[in-house]
Amino acid sequence: MQPGEIIGRGRTADIYKYGPWAFKWLHAPFAGNAEVFNEVVKALAASRAGARSPQIIAVLEHGGRPGILFERLSGPAMLDVIMSKWWQVGRLGRQLAELHASLHAASVPGLDTMHQRLQRAIERNPRLDAQLKSGALGVLERMPQGSSLCHGDFHPGNVMFHHGQAMVVDWVDASQGNPLADVARTQMLFLIPRLPLDGLMLAILQRLRGYMLNVYLREYFRLRPEGREQLDDWMTVILAARLAERVEGEEELLLAELRKRLS
C-alpha cells in the first residue's frame, strides 16, 4: 500500500490519509506484529464494550512495517480546539469528564488489569531506588482493583471530534481496573508534562491547563462520586509508573515528588 499525506504525528506512530480512511503507521521501535495485534485487540474490545472510538478496517503493511487502517474522523482533536478556542476550556473540561465517566461505566473482561500494568512498570524501573519502589508497590497493593474499562492515556490529545461527537483514539494502553487509577493518570498528564513554551504564553497556558483540570475533576466526581479519597494514593502509583516511560525532562520532577510522598 502507499499512504497519502500525513495528518497526525505522535511519539509512537504517524497517521496518514489512505483513501477515505486513516492509516496508523507505527514507528520502528513499536512496530512489531505483537504491538499491532495488541492495539487491535484492545481497540476492538473497547468498541464492543460501547466506547466511542473509530472503527478498525484492516491491518496493512507499508515499508516492511505493519500498521492499522481506521475509520477517518472528520474533526479536530480536543487539544487543537483548546489551542484555537481557549475560552471554551470550561465546556471542554466538562465534556472530557463526561466521556471518561462513560468509559468507566463499561467493563472489558479478558484484558490485562491496570494493577498488572502498573506493577510491571514499577518493578522493572531502574530509576526507582529500593525504598521508592517498595513504597510505591506497597501503595498499589492496598488499592482496590476494579473492573472498569480504563484507557490508560486519556487526555485531550486522544479525544477527537467526528460529526460533532467526541471519540476516543489510541487504545494501546487500555486495561481493566479501578477507574480512579485512570483518572489519576489523566490528572498526571495535566500536571507533569512540560509545555514547549516560555514567558507569558507559558504562564497563560499553565493557568488554562490548571483550570481545565479542576473543571474535569469536579465534573467527573459529580458524575461518579465514589472513591474520590483514593485519588491521591493512585497519583503516587501513577507517578512511579510514569518514570518507566523515560519522558525527557521529567525524571527529576517525578523523583522529587515521589520522595516527598513516600518519605
SETOR-50327 format. One line per 3 residues: number of its first residue (from 1); for each residue x negated, y negated, z negated of N, C-alpha, C. Coordinates in Angstrom, 2 decimals. Each point is the difference from the previous one (the first is absolute). Layout:
BEGIN
NUM> X/Y/Z/X/Y/Z/X/Y/Z ~ ...
***
This chain:
BEGIN
1> -0.83/1.19/0.00/0.83/-1.19/0.00/-0.87/-1.25/0.00 ~ 0.56/-1.11/0.44/-0.72/-1.27/-0.01/0.88/-1.06/-0.63 ~ -0.30/-0.41/-1.25/0.85/-0.99/-0.67/-0.15/-1.38/0.62
4> 0.97/-0.88/-0.31/-0.01/-1.36/0.51/-0.65/-0.96/-0.97 ~ 0.54/-1.22/-0.08/-0.62/-1.03/-0.84/0.14/0.31/-1.47 ~ -0.98/-0.46/-0.77/0.02/0.21/-1.44/1.00/-0.95/-0.66
7> 0.79/0.52/-0.92/1.01/-0.84/-0.66/-0.16/-0.01/-1.52 ~ -0.99/0.70/-0.51/-0.25/-0.01/-1.43/-1.34/0.63/-0.33 ~ -0.65/-0.53/-1.03/-1.29/0.55/-0.45/0.06/0.26/-1.49
10> -0.63/1.10/-0.42/-0.06/0.33/-1.42/-1.33/0.63/-0.35 ~ -0.18/0.29/-1.29/-1.26/0.59/-0.46/-0.22/1.40/0.54 ~ 1.09/0.76/0.18/-0.14/1.39/0.42/0.48/0.27/1.42
13> 0.69/-0.97/0.63/0.56/0.27/1.32/0.32/-1.31/0.71 ~ 0.11/0.08/1.33/0.52/-1.09/0.82/1.30/0.47/0.65 ~ 0.87/-0.95/0.29/1.29/0.30/0.61/0.04/-0.61/1.40
16> 0.38/0.81/1.00/0.05/-0.43/1.39/1.41/0.18/0.55 ~ 0.34/-0.83/0.97/1.20/0.25/0.79/-0.24/1.22/0.88 ~ 1.04/0.81/0.14/-0.06/1.12/0.94/1.41/0.19/0.54
19> 0.26/-0.56/1.19/1.36/0.00/0.51/0.90/-0.73/-0.98 ~ 1.16/0.58/-0.32/0.90/-0.65/-0.96/-0.33/0.34/-1.45 ~ -1.11/0.72/-0.22/-0.33/0.47/-1.34/-1.24/-0.70/-0.55
22> -0.43/0.44/-1.18/-1.23/-0.49/-0.62/-0.89/1.20/-0.29 ~ -1.28/-0.12/0.34/-0.95/1.10/-0.19/-0.97/-0.38/-1.11 ~ 0.01/0.77/-1.08/-0.91/-0.21/-1.12/-1.24/0.86/0.23
25> -1.12/-0.66/0.29/-1.25/0.71/0.32/-0.94/-0.17/-1.18 ~ -0.27/1.08/-0.68/-0.80/-0.06/-1.22/-1.47/-0.20/0.30 ~ -0.67/-0.80/-0.84/-1.44/-0.19/0.12/-0.73/1.31/-0.29
28> -1.19/0.12/0.53/-0.74/1.26/-0.02/-0.08/0.67/-1.38 ~ -0.31/-0.71/-1.10/-0.13/0.72/-1.28/1.31/0.59/-0.50 ~ 1.14/-0.46/0.53/1.30/0.43/-0.50/0.79/0.80/1.04
31> -0.67/0.41/1.10/0.73/0.47/1.18/-0.06/1.50/0.21 ~ -0.24/0.78/-1.04/0.04/1.45/0.17/1.43/0.50/0.15 ~ 0.14/1.22/0.51/1.33/0.58/0.16/0.73/0.09/-1.34
34> -0.75/0.31/-1.08/0.63/0.13/-1.31/0.58/-1.33/-0.46 ~ -0.72/-1.10/0.24/0.49/-1.33/-0.42/1.27/-0.38/0.77 ~ -0.01/0.27/1.30/1.18/-0.32/0.81/1.18/0.86/-0.44
37> -0.24/1.30/-0.19/1.07/0.90/-0.44/0.56/-0.45/-1.35 ~ -0.88/-0.42/-0.91/0.42/-0.48/-1.31/0.96/-1.18/0.12 ~ -0.35/-0.96/0.85/0.87/-1.18/0.15/1.32/0.37/0.65
40> -0.04/0.86/1.00/1.24/0.41/0.68/0.95/0.69/-0.98 ~ -0.53/0.94/-0.79/0.81/0.73/-0.97/0.64/-0.96/-0.99 ~ -0.78/-0.95/-0.50/0.53/-0.92/-1.01/1.01/-0.98/0.60
43> -0.27/-0.48/1.20/0.95/-0.92/0.63/1.33/0.70/0.30 ~ -0.06/1.26/0.45/1.23/0.75/0.26/0.75/0.29/-1.30 ~ -0.73/0.32/-1.06/0.65/0.26/-1.29/0.69/-1.26/-0.52
46> -0.66/-1.14/0.13/0.60/-1.26/-0.44/1.25/-0.31/0.80 ~ -0.07/0.21/1.31/1.16/-0.26/0.86/1.17/0.91/-0.36 ~ -0.28/1.27/-0.24/1.06/0.94/-0.38/0.62/-0.37/-1.34
49> -0.81/-0.61/-0.87/0.51/-0.41/-1.31/0.83/-1.28/0.07 ~ 0.07/-0.61/1.17/0.82/-1.19/0.17/-0.76/-1.30/0.05 ~ -1.33/0.04/-0.03/-0.79/-1.24/0.07/0.16/-0.64/1.37
52> 0.07/-1.32/0.00/0.07/-0.73/1.26/-1.41/-0.11/0.58 ~ -0.28/0.80/1.01/-1.34/0.05/0.58/0.10/0.33/1.48 ~ -1.02/-0.38/0.79/0.06/0.26/1.44/-0.05/1.49/0.31
55> 0.70/0.38/1.06/0.06/1.40/0.41/-1.33/0.43/0.63 ~ -0.45/1.21/-0.31/-1.17/0.58/0.66/0.43/0.65/1.30 ~ -0.72/-0.32/1.08/0.32/0.54/1.32/-0.88/1.21/0.32
58> -1.32/-0.13/-0.20/-0.92/1.07/0.38/-1.37/-0.26/-0.62 ~ -0.85/1.01/0.03/-1.42/-0.14/-0.30/-0.75/0.15/1.31 ~ -0.84/-1.00/0.32/-0.73/-0.03/1.27/-1.48/-0.19/-0.26
61> -0.81/0.27/1.01/-1.44/-0.19/-0.11/-0.46/-1.08/0.97 ~ -0.94/-0.81/-0.47/-0.62/-1.02/0.85/-1.46/-0.13/-0.41 ~ -0.91/0.02/0.96/-1.41/-0.15/-0.30/-0.55/1.06/-0.93
64> 0.58/1.20/0.05/-0.46/1.08/-0.85/0.52/-0.03/-1.42 ~ 0.88/-0.97/-0.31/0.55/-0.10/-1.35/1.52/0.03/0.06 ~ 0.64/0.66/-0.97/1.47/0.05/0.01/0.60/-1.29/-0.54
67> 1.22/-0.23/0.36/0.75/-1.13/-0.52/1.49/0.33/0.00 ~ 0.79/-0.90/-0.55/1.43/0.27/-0.18/0.81/-1.02/0.79 ~ 0.92/0.49/0.79/0.89/-0.85/0.78/1.28/-0.23/-0.80
70> 0.30/-1.27/-0.29/1.16/-0.38/-0.80/0.98/-0.83/0.83 ~ 1.22/-0.04/-0.48/0.94/-1.03/0.43/-0.63/-1.37/-0.24 ~ 0.05/-0.88/1.01/-0.57/-1.33/-0.18/1.04/-0.93/-0.62
73> -0.39/-0.66/-1.09/0.92/-0.89/-0.69/0.00/-1.37/0.65 ~ 1.14/-0.67/-0.04/0.18/-1.22/0.77/-0.55/-1.24/-0.66 ~ -0.08/0.01/-1.32/-0.32/-1.25/-0.70/-1.38/-0.03/-0.62
76> -0.28/-1.07/-0.73/-1.32/-0.16/-0.64/-0.08/0.75/-1.32 ~ -1.21/0.08/-0.55/-0.17/0.48/-1.37/0.46/-1.08/-0.97 ~ 0.45/0.42/-1.17/0.42/-0.95/-1.02/-1.15/-0.95/-0.35
79> -1.22/0.50/0.01/-1.15/-0.85/-0.31/-0.11/-1.16/0.99 ~ 0.27/0.26/1.27/-0.06/-1.07/1.00/1.10/-1.03/-0.22 ~ 1.17/0.46/-0.43/1.10/-0.94/-0.30/-0.39/-0.88/-1.19
82> -0.63/0.60/-1.00/-0.44/-0.78/-1.16/-0.97/-1.10/0.43 ~ -0.95/0.35/0.87/-1.01/-0.96/0.42/0.59/-1.13/0.85 ~ 1.05/0.29/0.76/0.57/-1.03/0.87/1.19/-0.73/-0.62
85> 0.66/0.62/-0.98/1.18/-0.59/-0.63/-0.12/0.15/-1.51 ~ -1.03/-0.65/-0.57/-0.33/0.18/-1.40/1.15/-0.37/-0.93 ~ 0.89/-0.88/0.43/1.10/-0.43/-0.85/1.03/1.12/-0.21
88> -0.15/1.11/0.70/0.92/1.12/-0.16/-0.53/1.10/-0.92 ~ -1.11/-0.26/-0.72/-0.61/1.08/-0.79/0.93/0.51/-1.10 ~ 0.87/-0.83/-0.54/0.94/0.48/-1.01/0.95/1.03/0.58
91> 0.61/-0.33/1.13/0.91/0.94/0.65/-0.73/1.27/0.41 ~ -1.21/-0.14/0.53/-0.77/1.16/0.44/-0.43/0.86/-1.19 ~ -0.33/-0.62/-1.13/-0.34/0.76/-1.19/1.17/0.85/-0.47
94> 1.20/-0.56/0.04/1.19/0.79/-0.38/0.24/1.13/0.99 ~ -0.20/-0.30/1.29/0.20/1.04/1.02/-1.02/1.12/-0.17 ~ -1.23/-0.37/-0.33/-1.04/1.01/-0.24/0.40/0.90/-1.16
97> 0.50/-0.57/-1.07/0.42/0.78/-1.17/1.17/0.91/0.33 ~ 0.98/-0.51/0.73/1.16/0.81/0.37/-0.42/1.20/0.84 ~ -0.92/-0.22/0.93/-0.47/1.08/0.86/-0.76/1.04/-0.82
100> -0.86/-0.46/-0.90/-0.78/0.92/-0.81/0.92/0.82/-0.91 ~ 0.96/-0.65/-0.62/0.94/0.70/-0.87/0.79/1.05/0.77 ~ 0.34/-0.29/1.25/0.74/0.97/0.81/-0.84/1.24/0.30
103> -1.32/-0.18/0.21/-0.88/1.15/0.19/-0.02/0.87/-1.25 ~ -0.07/-0.64/-1.16/-0.13/0.74/-1.25/1.28/0.72/-0.40 ~ 1.10/-0.31/0.66/1.25/0.73/-0.25/-0.01/1.36/0.68
106> -0.96/0.22/0.92/-0.09/1.27/0.72/-1.05/0.90/-0.64 ~ 0.08/1.30/0.28/-1.03/0.94/-0.45/-0.48/0.83/1.18 ~ -1.24/0.47/-0.08/-0.61/0.74/1.11/-0.78/1.21/-0.53
109> 0.68/1.05/-0.44/-0.71/1.17/-0.49/-0.90/0.58/1.09 ~ -1.18/0.46/-0.42/-0.93/0.59/0.95/-1.22/-0.85/0.28 ~ 0.08/-1.30/-0.24/-1.16/-0.86/0.17/-0.92/0.12/-1.22
112> -1.27/-0.37/0.19/-0.90/-0.16/-1.15/0.67/-0.91/-1.02 ~ -0.36/0.19/-1.27/0.54/-0.90/-1.01/-0.91/-1.22/-0.15 ~ 0.59/-1.09/-0.44/-0.78/-1.20/-0.28/-1.05/0.28/-1.06
115> 0.35/0.81/-1.01/-0.96/0.36/-1.05/-1.23/0.67/0.61 ~ 0.22/0.95/0.90/-1.13/0.71/0.63/-0.90/-0.95/0.77 ~ 0.61/-0.89/0.76/-0.78/-0.94/0.81/-0.83/-0.92/-0.90
118> 0.62/-0.52/-1.04/-0.72/-0.91/-0.89/-1.09/0.73/-0.79 ~ 0.30/1.19/-0.43/-0.99/0.77/-0.75/-1.23/0.29/0.85 ~ 0.21/0.40/1.27/-1.13/0.27/0.89/-0.83/-1.26/0.23
121> 0.68/-1.12/0.22/-0.72/-1.25/0.26/-0.86/-0.42/-1.19 ~ 0.49/0.22/-1.21/-0.75/-0.40/-1.20/-1.13/0.99/-0.29 ~ 0.30/1.29/0.09/-1.00/1.02/-0.35/-1.21/-0.04/0.93
124> 0.22/-0.30/1.27/-1.07/0.07/0.99/-0.71/-1.34/0.21 ~ 0.27/-0.95/-0.86/-0.50/-1.35/0.22/-1.31/-0.22/-0.75 ~ -1.14/-0.09/0.69/-1.28/-0.21/-0.69/-0.16/-1.40/-0.59
127> 0.88/-0.93/0.36/-0.10/-1.36/-0.52/0.53/-0.12/-1.42 ~ 0.71/1.01/-0.46/0.53/-0.01/-1.36/-0.95/0.77/-0.91 ~ -0.44/-0.64/-1.09/-0.82/0.73/-0.96/0.90/0.96/-0.79
130> -0.61/0.86/-0.81/0.74/1.05/-0.70/1.10/-0.58/-0.90 ~ -0.29/-1.12/-0.67/0.98/-0.59/-0.90/1.22/-0.53/0.74 ~ -0.23/-0.73/1.09/1.12/-0.55/0.77/0.80/1.12/0.68
133> -0.72/1.00/0.51/0.68/1.11/0.66/0.88/0.75/-0.99 ~ -0.54/0.30/-1.18/0.77/0.70/-1.02/1.19/-0.83/-0.46 ~ -0.21/-1.29/-0.17/1.09/-0.87/-0.43/1.12/-0.07/1.00
136> -0.34/-0.17/1.28/1.02/-0.10/1.04/0.75/1.32/0.16 ~ -0.71/1.13/-0.05/0.67/1.30/0.11/0.88/0.26/-1.22 ~ -0.41/-0.49/-1.17/0.83/0.14/-1.19/1.31/-0.75/0.13
139> -0.05/-1.21/0.56/1.23/-0.76/0.23/0.88/0.73/1.00 ~ -0.59/0.48/1.09/0.77/0.72/1.02/0.69/1.23/-0.59 ~ -0.71/0.72/-0.84/0.53/1.25/-0.55/1.27/-0.22/-0.81
142> 0.12/-1.12/-0.66/1.18/-0.21/-0.84/1.17/-0.67/0.75 ~ -0.20/-0.33/1.27/1.07/-0.67/0.74/0.97/1.03/0.59 ~ 1.30/-0.29/0.00/0.99/0.93/0.60/-0.18/0.08/1.51
145> 0.21/1.21/0.55/-0.34/0.21/1.40/1.06/-0.52/0.98 ~ 1.24/0.39/-0.13/1.04/-0.48/0.90/-0.02/0.74/1.34 ~ 1.04/-0.24/0.81/0.12/0.70/1.29/0.49/-0.91/1.12
148> -0.19/-1.31/-0.16/0.46/-0.95/1.01/-0.93/-0.02/1.22 ~ 0.54/-0.40/1.12/-0.83/-0.27/1.18/-0.83/-1.24/-0.27 ~ -1.33/0.15/0.03/-0.92/-1.10/-0.23/-0.80/-0.25/1.27
151> -0.07/-1.23/0.43/-0.71/-0.34/1.24/-1.50/0.05/-0.18 ~ -0.50/-0.51/-1.11/-1.43/0.04/-0.30/-0.79/-1.20/0.49 ~ 0.59/-0.84/0.85/-0.70/-1.20/0.48/1.04/-1.03/0.46
154> 0.97/-0.25/-0.87/1.15/-0.81/0.36/-0.31/-1.48/-0.23 ~ -0.07/-0.76/1.07/-0.28/-1.44/-0.07/0.55/-0.66/1.26 ~ 0.05/-1.33/0.08/0.63/-0.66/1.14/-0.63/0.31/1.36
157> -1.27/0.42/0.03/-0.60/0.38/1.27/0.51/1.32/0.53 ~ 0.61/0.83/-0.85/0.54/1.29/0.42/1.52/0.00/0.08 ~ 0.58/-1.18/0.01/1.44/-0.15/0.24/0.16/-0.81/1.28
160> 0.75/0.55/0.95/0.22/-0.67/1.29/1.49/-0.13/0.25 ~ 0.35/-0.98/0.81/1.41/-0.23/0.32/0.32/0.56/1.39 ~ 1.18/0.60/0.07/0.46/0.60/1.25/1.48/-0.34/0.16
163> 0.28/-0.91/0.94/1.37/-0.49/0.20/0.60/-0.48/-1.32 ~ -0.82/-0.71/-0.77/0.47/-0.61/-1.23/-0.06/0.89/-1.23 ~ -0.32/1.28/0.16/-0.05/0.93/-1.12/-1.44/0.27/-0.41
166> -0.25/0.00/-1.30/-1.35/0.27/-0.50/-0.29/1.50/0.09 ~ -1.17/0.35/0.54/-0.44/1.38/0.17/-1.36/0.17/-0.65 ~ -0.28/1.21/-0.49/-1.27/0.29/-0.68/-0.88/0.84/0.92
169> -1.26/-0.41/0.14/-0.94/0.71/0.86/-1.18/0.50/-0.84 ~ -0.83/0.85/0.62/-1.27/0.48/-0.58/0.24/0.85/-1.24 ~ 0.41/1.25/0.23/0.38/0.91/-1.08/-1.14/0.94/-0.40
172> -1.22/-0.29/0.38/-1.09/0.93/-0.22/-0.26/0.29/-1.48 ~ 0.34/-0.92/-0.90/-0.24/0.17/-1.43/1.26/0.39/-0.77 ~ 1.04/0.42/0.70/1.27/0.32/-0.66/-0.14/1.23/-0.91
175> 0.82/0.03/-1.04/0.00/1.11/-0.96/1.34/0.00/-0.72 ~ 0.17/0.97/-0.88/1.14/-0.01/-0.90/-0.52/-0.28/-1.41 ~ 0.73/-0.81/-0.74/-0.52/-0.32/-1.32/0.82/-1.04/-0.72
178> -0.62/-0.60/-1.01/0.66/-1.02/-0.80/0.04/-1.31/0.78 ~ 1.18/-0.58/0.21/0.07/-1.23/0.79/-0.77/-1.16/-0.61 ~ -0.21/0.02/-1.34/-0.74/-1.10/-0.63/-1.47/0.00/0.41
181> -0.54/1.17/0.35/-1.36/0.06/0.53/-0.06/-0.71/1.35 ~ 1.04/0.18/0.82/0.05/-0.65/1.31/0.17/-1.51/-0.15 ~ 0.80/-0.43/-0.98/0.17/-1.43/-0.26/-1.32/-0.61/-0.48
184> -0.71/0.73/-0.86/-1.30/-0.49/-0.48/-0.99/-0.15/1.14 ~ 0.04/0.92/0.95/-0.87/-0.10/1.18/0.32/-1.28/0.79 ~ 1.28/-0.28/0.18/0.40/-1.23/0.70/-0.46/-1.23/-0.78
187> 0.18/0.02/-1.32/-0.44/-1.12/-0.82/-1.51/-0.21/0.16 ~ -0.76/1.08/-0.03/-1.45/-0.10/0.17/-0.36/-0.63/1.35 ~ 0.74/0.37/1.05/-0.31/-0.53/1.33/0.33/-1.49/0.13
190> 0.85/-0.50/-0.86/0.26/-1.44/-0.05/-1.09/-0.73/-0.79 ~ -0.60/0.68/-0.97/-0.91/-0.68/-0.93/-1.48/0.13/0.35 ~ -0.43/1.15/0.49/-1.43/0.29/0.10/-0.64/-0.40/1.32
193> 0.54/0.40/1.16/-0.71/-0.30/1.26/-0.29/-1.49/0.17 ~ -1.21/-0.30/0.45/-0.39/-1.39/0.20/0.55/-0.53/1.32 ~ 0.45/-1.23/-0.03/0.47/-0.65/1.23/-1.20/-0.61/0.72
196> -0.09/0.16/1.32/-1.17/-0.49/0.75/0.07/-1.50/0.28 ~ 0.18/-0.79/-1.07/0.15/-1.44/0.13/-0.72/-0.66/-1.17 ~ -0.07/-1.32/0.03/-0.54/-0.72/-1.15/0.67/-1.38/-0.08
199> -0.35/-0.73/-1.03/0.50/-1.36/-0.15/1.49/-0.07/-0.26 ~ 0.63/-1.04/0.54/1.42/-0.27/-0.25/0.88/1.12/0.53 ~ -0.31/0.53/1.19/0.84/1.04/0.58/0.00/1.25/-0.87
202> -1.16/0.35/-0.58/-0.06/1.14/-0.90/0.88/-0.24/-1.22 ~ -0.08/-1.19/-0.57/0.79/-0.31/-1.18/1.50/0.09/0.29 ~ 0.40/-0.50/1.18/1.43/0.04/0.37/0.47/1.44/0.18
205> -0.78/0.80/0.72/0.41/1.38/0.25/-0.03/0.85/-1.27 ~ -0.91/-0.29/-0.90/-0.01/0.71/-1.28/1.28/-0.29/-0.78 ~ 0.44/-1.26/0.03/1.25/-0.35/-0.70/1.19/0.71/0.66
208> 0.03/0.01/1.32/1.09/0.67/0.71/0.01/1.50/-0.29 ~ -1.19/0.59/-0.02/-0.11/1.43/-0.27/0.49/0.31/-1.41 ~ -0.39/-0.82/-0.96/0.45/0.21/-1.37/1.50/-0.18/-0.14
211> 0.55/-0.99/0.68/1.44/-0.25/-0.07/0.77/1.17/0.60 ~ -0.45/0.48/1.17/0.70/1.11/0.64/-0.07/1.26/-0.85 ~ -1.14/0.25/-0.64/-0.11/1.16/-0.88/1.00/-0.10/-1.14
214> 0.12/-1.17/-0.62/0.94/-0.16/-1.10/1.44/0.23/0.45 ~ 0.35/-0.51/1.19/1.35/0.22/0.54/0.23/1.48/0.26 ~ -0.99/0.65/0.61/0.10/1.44/0.30/0.22/0.81/-1.27
217> -0.80/-0.23/-1.03/0.12/0.77/-1.24/1.34/-0.27/-0.69 ~ 0.39/-1.26/-0.04/1.28/-0.33/-0.65/1.17/0.70/0.69 ~ 0.00/-0.02/1.33/1.10/0.62/0.74/-0.07/1.52/-0.08
220> -1.19/0.56/0.08/-0.12/1.46/-0.07/0.56/0.50/-1.33 ~ -0.39/-0.63/-1.10/0.45/0.47/-1.31/1.44/-0.39/-0.31 ~ 0.56/-0.91/0.74/1.45/-0.23/-0.07/0.73/1.19/0.61
223> -0.56/0.51/1.12/0.63/1.12/0.69/-0.28/1.34/-0.68 ~ -1.22/0.14/-0.55/-0.40/1.26/-0.65/-0.70/-0.35/-1.33 ~ 0.78/-0.29/-1.04/-0.60/-0.52/-1.24/-0.76/1.04/-0.83
226> 0.21/1.28/0.27/-0.61/1.01/-0.85/-1.52/0.05/0.18 ~ -0.70/0.11/-1.13/-1.44/0.25/0.03/-0.90/-1.21/0.10 ~ 0.55/-1.20/-0.08/-0.85/-1.16/0.21/-1.18/-0.05/-0.99
229> 0.22/0.53/-1.21/-1.07/-0.02/-1.00/-1.19/0.88/0.40 ~ 0.17/0.86/1.01/-1.10/0.84/0.46/-0.92/-0.69/1.00 ~ 0.43/-1.15/0.52/-0.70/-0.58/1.14/-1.45/-0.34/-0.32
232> -0.28/-0.52/-1.18/-1.36/-0.40/-0.32/-0.94/1.21/-0.07 ~ 0.48/1.11/-0.57/-0.83/1.21/-0.04/-0.24/0.53/1.41 ~ 1.04/-0.02/0.83/-0.20/0.43/1.38/-1.00/-0.89/0.72
235> 0.01/-1.27/-0.33/-0.95/-0.93/0.63/-1.43/0.41/-0.33 ~ -0.25/0.44/-1.22/-1.34/0.46/-0.37/-0.44/1.16/0.88 ~ 0.89/0.96/0.21/-0.31/1.17/0.83/-0.24/-0.41/1.45
238> 0.85/-0.87/0.50/-0.10/-0.44/1.40/-1.31/-0.75/0.24 ~ -0.41/-0.82/-0.95/-1.26/-0.72/0.14/-1.18/0.97/0.06 ~ 0.03/1.04/-0.83/-1.08/0.99/0.01/-0.03/0.74/1.33
241> 1.16/0.36/0.53/0.06/0.71/1.27/-0.42/-0.90/1.17 ~ 0.28/-1.28/-0.11/-0.34/-0.95/1.07/-1.51/-0.02/0.29 ~ -0.81/0.21/-1.01/-1.44/-0.01/0.18/-0.47/1.02/1.04
244> 0.73/1.10/0.11/-0.39/1.05/0.95/0.14/-0.46/1.45 ~ 0.75/-1.08/0.24/0.20/-0.48/1.38/-1.18/-0.83/0.50 ~ -0.90/-0.40/-0.91/-1.23/-0.70/0.37/0.27/-1.26/0.83
247> 0.93/-0.80/-0.46/0.32/-1.25/0.69/-1.05/-1.04/-0.35 ~ -0.61/-0.56/1.01/-1.10/-0.94/-0.20/0.44/-1.19/-0.86 ~ -0.82/-0.33/-0.99/0.25/-1.17/-0.82/0.89/0.21/-1.20
250> 0.51/1.23/-0.20/0.94/0.23/-1.10/-0.61/0.72/-1.21 ~ -1.13/0.67/0.19/-0.48/0.93/-1.02/-0.21/-0.66/-1.36 ~ -0.70/-1.13/-0.05/-0.28/-0.64/-1.28/1.27/-0.47/-0.70
253> 0.93/-0.53/0.77/1.27/-0.45/-0.56/0.78/1.17/-0.60 ~ 0.06/1.11/0.74/0.72/1.17/-0.49/-0.64/0.58/-1.25 ~ -1.33/0.12/0.02/-0.69/0.55/-1.17/0.18/-0.88/-1.23
256> -0.08/-1.31/0.18/0.18/-0.92/-1.13/1.40/0.13/-0.59 ~ 1.00/0.10/0.85/1.37/0.13/-0.48/0.21/1.33/-0.71 ~ -0.58/1.07/0.54/0.14/1.31/-0.63/-0.69/0.05/-1.37
259> -1.18/-0.61/-0.09/-0.70/-0.02/-1.30/0.83/-0.75/-1.05 ~ 0.65/-1.07/0.43/0.85/-0.77/-0.93/1.19/0.83/-0.46 ~ 0.58/0.77/0.93/1.18/0.79/-0.32/-0.31/1.26/-0.81
262> -1.18/0.59/0.22/-0.29/1.32/-0.57/-1.03/-0.05/-1.13 ~ -0.48/-1.19/-0.35/-1.00/-0.09/-1.07/0.64/0.21/-1.37
***
